[in-house]
Amino acid sequence: MYIAFPHPMSLPMKTFHNPHHTLHQGQQEMFRGRLVPCHEVPARLDFVLTELQRRPLGALETPAVDDAALDAAIARVHSARYTQFLASAWDEWVAMDPANAQRDALPSVWPLGNRHAFRTDALPRNFAARLGLFAFDSGSPLMAGTWAAARGGAACALAAAHEVLGGARSAFALTRPPGHHAGSDFLGGYCFLNNAAIAAQALRDGGQQRVAVLDVDYHHGNGTQTIFYERADVLTVSIHGDPATEYPFFLGHADERGAGAGEGFNLNLPLPRGTNFATWRAALGQALDAVTAFRADALVVPMGLDTFEGDPISGFTLQSADYFAVGEALAGAGLPTVFTFEGGYAVDAVGTNAVNLLEGFQRTC
C-alpha cells in the first residue's frame, strides 16, 4: 500500500516537465549479462505527473528556454565532441544499415583507458567504436528520439535553476531519461545529459558562490562526481548502495574525496544492500551536516526513488511514508533547492513516492 497524507502547503513549487520524454523509449537493455525489457520507461514520468495533478504542489509548466542558452548551459558541463556525437548518433546508426531504424543502438566495444594504454584521444570513424568510446555500459539504448528527449530534460533543469535564481524557494525538473550517471563525455545508467550538473552549474553561473549536490538515488551519481571532482565551488555528496556489490561498481567508495582543488569536496556514503530507513536517515543527517559545513548557497537534489523497498533493481527498504521525512530533512537545510528526477523503477509507486518527498519538503518551508 502506498500512503499519501494531505497537508497544507506553503511556498508553491513549480514543476518543469519534459514534453519530449516519450521520444526516448528503449526496447531492450543489457542487464547483468542478458537482454531484458528496459526498466527506464515513459510511465515513470507519467505516474509522477498524474500524482502532481492529483496533489498539486504548484504550477506545472514545460520549459521555455532559448535554444542558444540551452546549448551554452549544456556546453558548460559536457564536451563538444560528446554532444556532437549524441546529436548525430541516430542518423549514423541508420546510415550503417537501414534495418537499424527498427532497433536501438547499444555499444559492444569499449576502451579501458590508460590502465591498458587504449587510446581515447583519437576519435574513431567507426560508429560502433565511437558509441563504445562515449558509453560505460550496454544498458542505455540509444534511439531516434534520445537526443531530443535528453535535450528537453536539460531544458527542464535549466528552467528550474533559473526559477530558483529568480527567488523561488524550490523547483522540480521532472524529466527522463535521468541524468546523474552521465559524465562530461560519457553516457550510461540510462543517462545521456547530466541534469543535476547542468542545474548546479547554472546556479553557479547565476551568482551562487557555493552549490551543493546531494544525491539520494540508490545508485551512486558517478557522472556528477566526475564532473565536479576537481572543483571546490561545488560540493558533491551521495548516499547510495555500496559499489562493492551495486551499480555503477567502479565509483562511489568512501575514500573518494575529490582531487586537486576539489580535495575534500566530495563525500560518498555507501550503505549495504538491505539498509533500512533508520540507518539511511542517519546517513542523510551526515550528508546534510556536510552541506552545512560547506556553507552552501544553494542545493541540487538528484531525486532517485529507487531506495523504495519494492524497487526491482535496487536494495534499500524505504517505504512510501518515509519520503515525507526525507523531504522534511532536505528542507531543514534552509537552502534554495532544485530537484531533478532520477531513478525509481517500481513504476506504480514512483508517483506517490516522488510527491511525498516534495510535499514533505514544502510543508517544512
The 8 nearest C-alpha neighbors of each residue, nearest first, counted from 0:
[[1, 2, 319, 348, 318, 3, 320, 351],
 [0, 2, 319, 348, 351, 3, 320, 352],
 [3, 1, 320, 0, 319, 4, 351, 355],
 [4, 2, 5, 355, 1, 351, 320, 319],
 [3, 5, 6, 2, 355, 320, 323, 358],
 [6, 4, 3, 7, 54, 358, 8, 355],
 [7, 5, 8, 4, 362, 358, 359, 3],
 [6, 8, 5, 362, 9, 361, 358, 56],
 [9, 7, 362, 361, 6, 10, 11, 56],
 [8, 10, 11, 362, 361, 364, 7, 363],
 [9, 11, 12, 361, 8, 168, 364, 167],
 [12, 10, 57, 56, 9, 13, 8, 361],
 [13, 11, 57, 170, 56, 169, 14, 10],
 [12, 14, 58, 57, 170, 59, 171, 11],
 [15, 13, 171, 59, 170, 172, 60, 16],
 [14, 16, 60, 172, 61, 155, 62, 173],
 [17, 15, 173, 61, 174, 14, 172, 60],
 [16, 18, 174, 19, 20, 151, 152, 61],
 [19, 17, 20, 16, 61, 151, 21, 148],
 [20, 18, 148, 17, 21, 22, 151, 147],
 [19, 21, 148, 22, 17, 175, 18, 23],
 [22, 20, 23, 19, 41, 24, 148, 18],
 [23, 21, 144, 20, 19, 148, 24, 145],
 [24, 22, 145, 144, 21, 20, 148, 25],
 [25, 23, 22, 21, 40, 41, 26, 142],
 [26, 24, 27, 140, 37, 23, 103, 142],
 [25, 27, 36, 37, 24, 103, 28, 102],
 [28, 26, 36, 37, 35, 25, 34, 29],
 [29, 27, 138, 37, 34, 35, 30, 36],
 [28, 30, 34, 138, 33, 137, 32, 35],
 [31, 29, 33, 32, 28, 138, 34, 35],
 [32, 30, 33, 29, 34, 138, 35, 28],
 [31, 33, 30, 29, 34, 137, 35, 28],
 [34, 32, 29, 30, 31, 35, 28, 27],
 [33, 35, 29, 28, 27, 30, 36, 32],
 [34, 36, 27, 28, 37, 33, 29, 30],
 [37, 35, 27, 26, 28, 38, 34, 25],
 [38, 36, 27, 28, 39, 25, 26, 35],
 [37, 39, 40, 344, 36, 28, 35, 312],
 [40, 38, 37, 344, 189, 41, 43, 176],
 [39, 41, 42, 43, 38, 24, 37, 25],
 [42, 40, 43, 21, 44, 45, 24, 20],
 [41, 43, 45, 44, 40, 46, 346, 347],
 [44, 42, 41, 346, 45, 46, 40, 349],
 [43, 45, 47, 42, 46, 41, 48, 174],
 [44, 46, 42, 48, 47, 43, 49, 41],
 [47, 45, 350, 49, 44, 48, 43, 42],
 [350, 48, 46, 50, 44, 49, 45, 51],
 [47, 49, 51, 45, 50, 46, 44, 52],
 [50, 48, 52, 46, 47, 51, 45, 53],
 [49, 51, 53, 47, 52, 48, 350, 54],
 [52, 50, 55, 54, 48, 53, 49, 47],
 [51, 53, 49, 50, 55, 54, 48, 59],
 [52, 54, 50, 51, 55, 49, 48, 56],
 [55, 53, 51, 52, 50, 56, 354, 5],
 [56, 54, 51, 52, 57, 53, 58, 50],
 [57, 55, 12, 11, 54, 51, 358, 58],
 [56, 58, 11, 12, 13, 55, 59, 14],
 [57, 59, 13, 14, 60, 12, 56, 11],
 [60, 58, 14, 13, 15, 57, 61, 16],
 [61, 59, 15, 14, 16, 58, 62, 13],
 [60, 62, 15, 16, 17, 63, 18, 59],
 [63, 61, 155, 15, 158, 64, 154, 60],
 [62, 64, 61, 65, 158, 154, 155, 60],
 [65, 63, 62, 154, 66, 69, 158, 68],
 [64, 66, 68, 67, 69, 63, 70, 154],
 [67, 65, 69, 68, 70, 64, 71, 154],
 [66, 68, 70, 69, 65, 71, 64, 72],
 [69, 67, 71, 65, 66, 70, 72, 64],
 [68, 70, 66, 72, 71, 67, 65, 73],
 [71, 69, 67, 73, 68, 72, 66, 74],
 [70, 72, 74, 68, 69, 73, 67, 75],
 [73, 71, 69, 75, 74, 70, 68, 197],
 [74, 72, 70, 75, 71, 76, 77, 69],
 [73, 75, 71, 77, 76, 72, 70, 78],
 [74, 76, 72, 73, 77, 71, 200, 197],
 [75, 77, 74, 73, 183, 197, 196, 78],
 [78, 76, 183, 74, 73, 184, 75, 79],
 [79, 77, 81, 80, 184, 183, 74, 82],
 [80, 78, 82, 81, 83, 77, 74, 184],
 [79, 81, 83, 78, 82, 84, 184, 77],
 [82, 80, 84, 184, 78, 79, 83, 85],
 [83, 81, 85, 84, 79, 80, 86, 78],
 [84, 82, 80, 86, 81, 85, 79, 87],
 [83, 85, 81, 82, 87, 86, 88, 80],
 [86, 84, 82, 88, 83, 87, 146, 81],
 [85, 87, 83, 84, 146, 88, 82, 89],
 [88, 86, 84, 85, 90, 89, 91, 83],
 [89, 87, 85, 91, 84, 90, 86, 92],
 [90, 88, 92, 91, 143, 87, 142, 93],
 [89, 91, 93, 92, 88, 87, 94, 143],
 [90, 92, 94, 88, 89, 93, 95, 87],
 [93, 91, 89, 90, 95, 94, 88, 99],
 [92, 94, 99, 97, 90, 96, 95, 100],
 [95, 93, 91, 96, 92, 90, 97, 99],
 [96, 94, 93, 92, 91, 97, 99, 126],
 [95, 97, 98, 93, 94, 99, 92, 100],
 [98, 96, 93, 99, 100, 94, 95, 101],
 [99, 97, 100, 96, 101, 93, 102, 95],
 [100, 98, 93, 102, 101, 97, 96, 92],
 [99, 101, 98, 93, 102, 97, 103, 92],
 [102, 100, 99, 98, 103, 97, 93, 142],
 [103, 101, 99, 100, 104, 98, 26, 142],
 [104, 102, 142, 141, 140, 105, 25, 26],
 [103, 105, 141, 140, 142, 102, 106, 92],
 [104, 106, 140, 137, 103, 107, 141, 139],
 [107, 105, 131, 137, 130, 108, 127, 104],
 [106, 108, 131, 105, 109, 127, 137, 128],
 [109, 107, 131, 106, 128, 110, 127, 132],
 [110, 108, 131, 132, 111, 107, 128, 135],
 [111, 109, 112, 117, 132, 119, 108, 118],
 [110, 112, 117, 109, 115, 114, 113, 116],
 [111, 113, 117, 114, 110, 116, 115, 119],
 [112, 114, 116, 115, 117, 111, 118, 119],
 [113, 115, 112, 116, 111, 117, 110, 118],
 [114, 116, 113, 117, 112, 111, 110, 118],
 [117, 115, 113, 114, 112, 118, 111, 110],
 [118, 116, 112, 110, 115, 113, 111, 119],
 [117, 119, 120, 116, 121, 112, 110, 113],
 [120, 118, 121, 117, 112, 132, 110, 122],
 [119, 121, 118, 122, 123, 117, 132, 112],
 [122, 120, 119, 123, 118, 124, 129, 132],
 [121, 123, 120, 124, 129, 119, 132, 128],
 [124, 122, 125, 129, 128, 121, 126, 132],
 [123, 125, 126, 122, 129, 128, 127, 121],
 [124, 126, 128, 123, 127, 129, 130, 122],
 [127, 125, 129, 128, 130, 124, 91, 92],
 [128, 126, 130, 129, 125, 131, 106, 107],
 [127, 129, 131, 125, 126, 130, 132, 123],
 [130, 128, 132, 126, 131, 127, 123, 133],
 [129, 131, 127, 133, 132, 128, 106, 126],
 [132, 130, 109, 106, 134, 128, 108, 129],
 [131, 133, 129, 130, 134, 109, 128, 110],
 [132, 134, 185, 130, 131, 186, 184, 129],
 [135, 133, 186, 131, 185, 136, 187, 132],
 [134, 136, 187, 186, 185, 133, 137, 131],
 [137, 135, 187, 138, 134, 139, 188, 106],
 [138, 136, 29, 106, 105, 139, 28, 107],
 [137, 139, 28, 29, 136, 30, 140, 188],
 [138, 140, 189, 187, 137, 188, 28, 141],
 [141, 139, 105, 104, 103, 25, 138, 28],
 [140, 142, 104, 103, 145, 139, 105, 143],
 [143, 141, 103, 145, 144, 89, 104, 140],
 [142, 144, 89, 145, 141, 22, 23, 146],
 [145, 143, 22, 23, 147, 142, 146, 148],
 [146, 144, 23, 148, 142, 147, 143, 141],
 [145, 147, 149, 148, 144, 86, 150, 85],
 [146, 148, 150, 144, 145, 149, 151, 19],
 [149, 147, 20, 19, 151, 145, 150, 146],
 [150, 148, 152, 146, 151, 147, 145, 192],
 [149, 151, 153, 147, 152, 148, 146, 154],
 [152, 150, 154, 148, 149, 153, 17, 147],
 [153, 151, 155, 149, 174, 154, 150, 17],
 [152, 154, 150, 156, 194, 155, 151, 157],
 [153, 155, 151, 157, 152, 156, 158, 62],
 [156, 154, 152, 172, 158, 15, 153, 157],
 [157, 155, 153, 159, 172, 198, 154, 194],
 [156, 158, 154, 160, 159, 155, 198, 153],
 [159, 157, 161, 155, 160, 156, 62, 154],
 [160, 158, 162, 156, 170, 157, 161, 172],
 [161, 159, 157, 163, 198, 162, 158, 202],
 [160, 162, 164, 158, 163, 159, 165, 157],
 [163, 161, 159, 165, 160, 164, 167, 158],
 [162, 164, 167, 165, 160, 166, 161, 169],
 [163, 165, 161, 166, 162, 160, 205, 202],
 [164, 166, 162, 163, 161, 167, 160, 168],
 [165, 167, 163, 164, 168, 162, 335, 169],
 [168, 166, 163, 169, 162, 165, 164, 335],
 [167, 169, 335, 163, 336, 166, 10, 170],
 [170, 168, 336, 167, 337, 335, 12, 163],
 [169, 171, 337, 13, 159, 12, 14, 338],
 [170, 172, 14, 338, 337, 173, 339, 159],
 [173, 171, 339, 155, 15, 156, 159, 338],
 [174, 172, 16, 340, 15, 171, 339, 17],
 [175, 173, 152, 17, 16, 340, 172, 176],
 [176, 174, 177, 20, 152, 44, 149, 148],
 [175, 177, 190, 149, 189, 174, 178, 20],
 [178, 176, 175, 341, 190, 189, 340, 179],
 [177, 179, 193, 190, 194, 192, 181, 180],
 [178, 180, 220, 193, 181, 222, 223, 195],
 [181, 179, 222, 221, 220, 188, 190, 178],
 [182, 180, 222, 186, 193, 190, 191, 179],
 [183, 181, 222, 185, 184, 226, 225, 180],
 [182, 184, 77, 78, 76, 226, 185, 181],
 [185, 183, 81, 182, 78, 77, 133, 186],
 [186, 184, 133, 182, 134, 181, 183, 135],
 [187, 185, 181, 134, 191, 190, 133, 135],
 [188, 186, 190, 189, 136, 135, 139, 134],
 [187, 189, 190, 180, 139, 138, 136, 186],
 [188, 190, 139, 187, 176, 177, 138, 191],
 [191, 189, 178, 177, 181, 187, 188, 180],
 [190, 192, 186, 181, 178, 149, 193, 187],
 [193, 191, 178, 181, 194, 149, 190, 153],
 [192, 194, 178, 179, 181, 196, 195, 197],
 [193, 195, 197, 178, 153, 156, 196, 192],
 [194, 196, 198, 197, 193, 301, 339, 199],
 [195, 197, 199, 198, 193, 194, 200, 223],
 [196, 198, 194, 200, 195, 199, 201, 193],
 [199, 197, 201, 195, 156, 160, 196, 200],
 [200, 198, 196, 202, 201, 197, 195, 299],
 [199, 201, 203, 197, 202, 198, 196, 204],
 [200, 202, 204, 198, 203, 199, 205, 197],
 [203, 201, 205, 199, 200, 204, 207, 160],
 [204, 202, 207, 200, 205, 201, 206, 208],
 [205, 203, 201, 202, 206, 200, 207, 199],
 [206, 204, 202, 203, 201, 207, 164, 161],
 [205, 207, 203, 204, 208, 202, 164, 201],
 [208, 206, 203, 202, 209, 296, 205, 210],
 [209, 207, 203, 206, 296, 210, 232, 295],
 [210, 208, 295, 232, 296, 207, 233, 211],
 [209, 211, 233, 297, 295, 298, 296, 199],
 [212, 210, 234, 298, 233, 295, 235, 299],
 [211, 213, 299, 235, 298, 300, 236, 234],
 [214, 212, 236, 300, 237, 235, 299, 211],
 [213, 215, 237, 301, 300, 216, 236, 212],
 [214, 216, 238, 303, 302, 237, 301, 213],
 [303, 217, 215, 218, 214, 302, 304, 305],
 [218, 216, 239, 306, 305, 240, 215, 219],
 [219, 217, 239, 216, 240, 246, 220, 247],
 [218, 220, 239, 221, 251, 237, 217, 247],
 [221, 219, 179, 180, 223, 222, 224, 218],
 [220, 222, 224, 180, 219, 223, 250, 225],
 [221, 223, 182, 180, 181, 225, 224, 220],
 [224, 222, 226, 225, 220, 221, 179, 196],
 [223, 225, 221, 222, 228, 226, 227, 235],
 [224, 226, 228, 222, 223, 227, 221, 182],
 [227, 225, 223, 224, 228, 183, 182, 222],
 [226, 228, 230, 225, 224, 229, 223, 233],
 [229, 227, 257, 225, 224, 230, 261, 226],
 [230, 228, 261, 258, 260, 259, 227, 257],
 [231, 229, 261, 227, 260, 232, 228, 233],
 [230, 232, 261, 233, 260, 264, 234, 229],
 [231, 233, 209, 230, 210, 234, 208, 261],
 [234, 232, 210, 211, 231, 209, 230, 235],
 [233, 235, 211, 264, 265, 212, 210, 236],
 [236, 234, 265, 212, 211, 213, 266, 224],
 [235, 237, 266, 213, 267, 265, 212, 214],
 [236, 238, 214, 267, 213, 268, 239, 219],
 [239, 237, 268, 215, 269, 214, 267, 236],
 [240, 238, 217, 269, 218, 219, 270, 237],
 [239, 241, 270, 269, 245, 217, 271, 218],
 [240, 242, 269, 270, 243, 271, 245, 244],
 [243, 241, 248, 245, 244, 251, 246, 240],
 [242, 244, 241, 248, 245, 252, 249, 240],
 [243, 245, 242, 241, 248, 246, 240, 272],
 [246, 244, 242, 248, 241, 240, 243, 247],
 [247, 245, 248, 242, 218, 244, 219, 240],
 [246, 248, 249, 245, 242, 250, 219, 218],
 [249, 247, 242, 246, 245, 250, 243, 244],
 [248, 250, 247, 242, 251, 246, 243, 252],
 [251, 249, 248, 252, 221, 247, 242, 219],
 [250, 252, 219, 267, 242, 253, 221, 269],
 [253, 251, 254, 255, 250, 267, 242, 269],
 [252, 254, 267, 255, 268, 251, 269, 266],
 [253, 255, 252, 256, 267, 266, 251, 257],
 [256, 254, 253, 252, 257, 265, 267, 251],
 [255, 257, 265, 263, 262, 254, 266, 264],
 [258, 256, 262, 261, 228, 265, 263, 264],
 [259, 257, 262, 229, 261, 228, 260, 256],
 [260, 258, 261, 229, 262, 257, 230, 228],
 [259, 261, 229, 230, 262, 231, 258, 257],
 [262, 260, 229, 230, 231, 257, 258, 259],
 [263, 261, 257, 258, 259, 264, 260, 256],
 [262, 264, 256, 257, 265, 261, 266, 258],
 [265, 263, 234, 261, 262, 257, 231, 256],
 [266, 264, 256, 235, 257, 263, 236, 234],
 [267, 265, 236, 256, 235, 237, 268, 264],
 [268, 266, 253, 237, 236, 251, 269, 252],
 [267, 269, 238, 237, 253, 239, 270, 266],
 [270, 268, 241, 239, 240, 238, 267, 252],
 [271, 269, 240, 241, 239, 268, 274, 272],
 [272, 270, 241, 240, 274, 273, 269, 315],
 [271, 273, 314, 274, 315, 240, 270, 241],
 [272, 274, 315, 314, 271, 316, 275, 270],
 [275, 273, 315, 272, 271, 316, 278, 279],
 [276, 274, 316, 277, 278, 279, 315, 273],
 [275, 277, 279, 317, 278, 280, 316, 274],
 [276, 278, 280, 279, 275, 281, 274, 282],
 [279, 277, 281, 280, 276, 275, 274, 282],
 [278, 280, 276, 282, 281, 277, 275, 283],
 [281, 279, 283, 277, 282, 278, 276, 284],
 [280, 282, 284, 278, 283, 279, 277, 285],
 [283, 281, 285, 279, 280, 284, 286, 278],
 [284, 282, 280, 286, 281, 285, 287, 279],
 [283, 285, 281, 287, 282, 286, 288, 280],
 [286, 284, 282, 288, 283, 287, 289, 281],
 [287, 285, 283, 289, 284, 288, 282, 290],
 [286, 288, 290, 284, 289, 285, 283, 291],
 [287, 289, 285, 291, 286, 290, 292, 284],
 [290, 288, 292, 286, 287, 291, 293, 285],
 [291, 289, 287, 293, 288, 292, 295, 211],
 [290, 292, 288, 294, 293, 289, 287, 295],
 [291, 293, 289, 294, 290, 288, 295, 287],
 [292, 294, 290, 291, 295, 289, 234, 209],
 [295, 293, 291, 292, 290, 296, 209, 289],
 [296, 294, 209, 210, 293, 297, 211, 290],
 [295, 297, 209, 210, 207, 294, 208, 334],
 [298, 296, 335, 210, 334, 295, 336, 211],
 [297, 299, 336, 211, 210, 212, 334, 335],
 [298, 300, 212, 337, 336, 338, 211, 213],
 [299, 301, 338, 213, 302, 214, 212, 337],
 [302, 300, 214, 339, 338, 195, 341, 303],
 [303, 301, 340, 341, 300, 339, 215, 216],
 [216, 302, 304, 342, 341, 305, 215, 343],
 [303, 305, 343, 306, 342, 307, 216, 302],
 [306, 304, 343, 307, 217, 342, 310, 303],
 [305, 307, 315, 217, 304, 317, 308, 316],
 [308, 306, 317, 305, 309, 310, 316, 318],
 [307, 309, 316, 317, 310, 315, 318, 306],
 [310, 308, 307, 345, 311, 316, 305, 318],
 [309, 311, 345, 307, 305, 313, 344, 308],
 [312, 310, 313, 309, 345, 344, 314, 305],
 [313, 311, 310, 314, 344, 305, 38, 345],
 [314, 312, 310, 311, 305, 315, 217, 306],
 [313, 315, 272, 273, 316, 306, 308, 312],
 [316, 314, 273, 274, 306, 308, 272, 317],
 [315, 317, 308, 275, 307, 273, 274, 318],
 [318, 316, 307, 308, 276, 306, 315, 321],
 [319, 317, 321, 320, 307, 308, 316, 322],
 [318, 320, 352, 321, 1, 322, 2, 317],
 [319, 321, 322, 318, 323, 2, 3, 355],
 [322, 320, 318, 323, 319, 324, 317, 325],
 [321, 323, 356, 325, 324, 320, 355, 319],
 [322, 324, 359, 356, 355, 326, 321, 325],
 [323, 325, 327, 322, 326, 321, 328, 359],
 [326, 324, 322, 328, 323, 327, 356, 329],
 [327, 325, 360, 359, 356, 329, 323, 324],
 [326, 328, 360, 359, 324, 330, 325, 329],
 [329, 327, 331, 325, 330, 326, 324, 332],
 [330, 328, 326, 331, 327, 332, 325, 360],
 [331, 329, 360, 327, 332, 328, 333, 363],
 [330, 332, 328, 333, 329, 327, 363, 364],
 [331, 333, 330, 334, 329, 287, 291, 328],
 [334, 332, 331, 330, 335, 364, 329, 336],
 [335, 333, 297, 332, 336, 298, 296, 330],
 [336, 334, 168, 297, 169, 298, 163, 333],
 [337, 335, 169, 298, 299, 334, 297, 168],
 [336, 338, 299, 170, 169, 171, 300, 159],
 [337, 339, 171, 300, 299, 301, 172, 302],
 [340, 338, 172, 301, 302, 171, 195, 300],
 [341, 339, 302, 173, 174, 172, 301, 303],
 [340, 342, 303, 177, 302, 301, 339, 178],
 [343, 341, 303, 305, 304, 216, 344, 177],
 [342, 344, 305, 304, 303, 345, 349, 310],
 [343, 345, 346, 310, 305, 38, 311, 342],
 [346, 344, 310, 348, 347, 343, 309, 349],
 [345, 347, 344, 349, 43, 348, 42, 343],
 [346, 348, 345, 349, 46, 350, 43, 351],
 [349, 347, 346, 351, 350, 345, 352, 1],
 [348, 350, 352, 346, 351, 347, 353, 343],
 [47, 351, 349, 46, 353, 352, 50, 348],
 [350, 352, 354, 348, 353, 349, 355, 50],
 [353, 351, 355, 349, 319, 350, 354, 348],
 [354, 352, 350, 356, 355, 351, 349, 357],
 [353, 355, 357, 356, 351, 352, 358, 350],
 [354, 356, 352, 358, 323, 353, 357, 322],
 [357, 355, 326, 322, 323, 359, 353, 354],
 [356, 358, 354, 360, 359, 355, 326, 361],
 [359, 357, 361, 355, 360, 356, 354, 362],
 [358, 360, 323, 326, 327, 356, 357, 362],
 [361, 359, 326, 327, 357, 330, 358, 363],
 [362, 360, 358, 364, 363, 359, 9, 357],
 [361, 363, 8, 359, 364, 360, 9, 358],
 [362, 364, 361, 360, 327, 330, 359, 331],
 [363, 361, 362, 330, 360, 9, 10, 333]]
